[in-house]
Amino acid sequence: MPITETHELHKRRFGRNLGVALCLVGFCAIVFGLTIAKIRQGSQMEAFDHQPRVSITPPVETDQ
């Protein structure tokens, strides 16, 4: 026996679920964007210490 009428509660629940879904999609978009930004700048980092690579930094001239 299917439900033929939608109750007011179902409309409110749908609105809340839609809001939560949009927040989740927004959060995923932020995490994805930060991941892409970090990957693009990752070539300048070495291992897990996130220190700049000495091999690609410009040489520093010392006065001697």
C-alpha positions as protocol buffer text, in pm:
chain_id: "A"
residue {
  index: 1
  type: MET
  ca { x: 0 y: 0 z: 0 }
}
residue {
  index: 2
  type: PRO
  ca { x: 193 y: 305 z: -123 }
}
residue {
  index: 3
  type: ILE
  ca { x: 180 y: 640 z: 49 }
}
residue {
  index: 4
  type: THR
  ca { x: -10 y: 874 z: -180 }
}
residue {
  index: 5
  type: GLU
  ca { x: 14 y: 1199 z: 15 }
}
residue {
  index: 6
  type: THR
  ca { x: 335 y: 1364 z: 123 }
}
residue {
  index: 7
  type: HIS
  ca { x: 324 y: 1497 z: 472 }
}
residue {
  index: 8
  type: GLU
  ca { x: 465 y: 1836 z: 572 }
}
residue {
  index: 9
  type: LEU
  ca { x: 730 y: 1651 z: 772 }
}
residue {
  index: 10
  type: HIS
  ca { x: 863 y: 1489 z: 454 }
}
residue {
  index: 11
  type: LYS
  ca { x: 905 y: 1829 z: 289 }
}
residue {
  index: 12
  type: ARG
  ca { x: 1099 y: 1963 z: 586 }
}
residue {
  index: 13
  type: ARG
  ca { x: 1315 y: 1652 z: 603 }
}
residue {
  index: 14
  type: PHE
  ca { x: 1392 y: 1680 z: 232 }
}
residue {
  index: 15
  type: GLY
  ca { x: 1498 y: 2042 z: 281 }
}
residue {
  index: 16
  type: ARG
  ca { x: 1729 y: 1947 z: 565 }
}
residue {
  index: 17
  type: ASN
  ca { x: 1875 y: 1655 z: 373 }
}
residue {
  index: 18
  type: LEU
  ca { x: 1936 y: 1882 z: 76 }
}
residue {
  index: 19
  type: GLY
  ca { x: 2114 y: 2133 z: 300 }
}
residue {
  index: 20
  type: VAL
  ca { x: 2335 y: 1865 z: 451 }
}
residue {
  index: 21
  type: ALA
  ca { x: 2411 y: 1726 z: 104 }
}
residue {
  index: 22
  type: LEU
  ca { x: 2512 y: 2071 z: -23 }
}
residue {
  index: 23
  type: CYS
  ca { x: 2738 y: 2124 z: 280 }
}
residue {
  index: 24
  type: LEU
  ca { x: 2901 y: 1786 z: 219 }
}
residue {
  index: 25
  type: VAL
  ca { x: 2957 y: 1863 z: -149 }
}
residue {
  index: 26
  type: GLY
  ca { x: 3105 y: 2202 z: -54 }
}
residue {
  index: 27
  type: PHE
  ca { x: 3339 y: 2042 z: 197 }
}
residue {
  index: 28
  type: CYS
  ca { x: 3452 y: 1784 z: -60 }
}
residue {
  index: 29
  type: ALA
  ca { x: 3514 y: 2063 z: -312 }
}
residue {
  index: 30
  type: ILE
  ca { x: 3731 y: 2252 z: -61 }
}
residue {
  index: 31
  type: VAL
  ca { x: 3934 y: 1940 z: 23 }
}
residue {
  index: 32
  type: PHE
  ca { x: 3973 y: 1859 z: -347 }
}
residue {
  index: 33
  type: GLY
  ca { x: 4085 y: 2215 z: -424 }
}
residue {
  index: 34
  type: LEU
  ca { x: 4341 y: 2214 z: -144 }
}
residue {
  index: 35
  type: THR
  ca { x: 4470 y: 1876 z: -260 }
}
residue {
  index: 36
  type: ILE
  ca { x: 4515 y: 2000 z: -616 }
}
residue {
  index: 37
  type: ALA
  ca { x: 4691 y: 2315 z: -492 }
}
residue {
  index: 38
  type: LYS
  ca { x: 4927 y: 2108 z: -280 }
}
residue {
  index: 39
  type: ILE
  ca { x: 5002 y: 1868 z: -566 }
}
residue {
  index: 40
  type: ARG
  ca { x: 5091 y: 2157 z: -795 }
}
residue {
  index: 41
  type: GLN
  ca { x: 5337 y: 2297 z: -540 }
}
residue {
  index: 42
  type: GLY
  ca { x: 5461 y: 1954 z: -434 }
}
residue {
  index: 43
  type: SER
  ca { x: 5750 y: 1948 z: -678 }
}
residue {
  index: 44
  type: GLN
  ca { x: 5929 y: 2198 z: -456 }
}
residue {
  index: 45
  type: MET
  ca { x: 5895 y: 1976 z: -150 }
}
residue {
  index: 46
  type: GLU
  ca { x: 6100 y: 1679 z: -49 }
}
residue {
  index: 47
  type: ALA
  ca { x: 5982 y: 1372 z: 145 }
}
residue {
  index: 48
  type: PHE
  ca { x: 5748 y: 1412 z: 439 }
}
residue {
  index: 49
  type: ASP
  ca { x: 5928 y: 1698 z: 612 }
}
residue {
  index: 50
  type: HIS
  ca { x: 5795 y: 1957 z: 366 }
}
residue {
  index: 51
  type: GLN
  ca { x: 6125 y: 2139 z: 344 }
}
residue {
  index: 52
  type: PRO
  ca { x: 6231 y: 2315 z: 22 }
}
residue {
  index: 53
  type: ARG
  ca { x: 6471 y: 2114 z: -191 }
}
residue {
  index: 54
  type: VAL
  ca { x: 6826 y: 2238 z: -167 }
}
residue {
  index: 55
  type: SER
  ca { x: 6893 y: 2113 z: -519 }
}
residue {
  index: 56
  type: ILE
  ca { x: 6641 y: 2353 z: -676 }
}
residue {
  index: 57
  type: THR
  ca { x: 6697 y: 2661 z: -463 }
}
residue {
  index: 58
  type: PRO
  ca { x: 6915 y: 2931 z: -618 }
}
residue {
  index: 59
  type: PRO
  ca { x: 7276 y: 2934 z: -498 }
}
residue {
  index: 60
  type: VAL
  ca { x: 7361 y: 3187 z: -231 }
}
residue {
  index: 61
  type: GLU
  ca { x: 7682 y: 3378 z: -289 }
}
residue {
  index: 62
  type: THR
  ca { x: 7891 y: 3439 z: 17 }
}
residue {
  index: 63
  type: ASP
  ca { x: 8141 y: 3723 z: 45 }
}
residue {
  index: 64
  type: GLN
  ca { x: 8484 y: 3582 z: 128 }
}
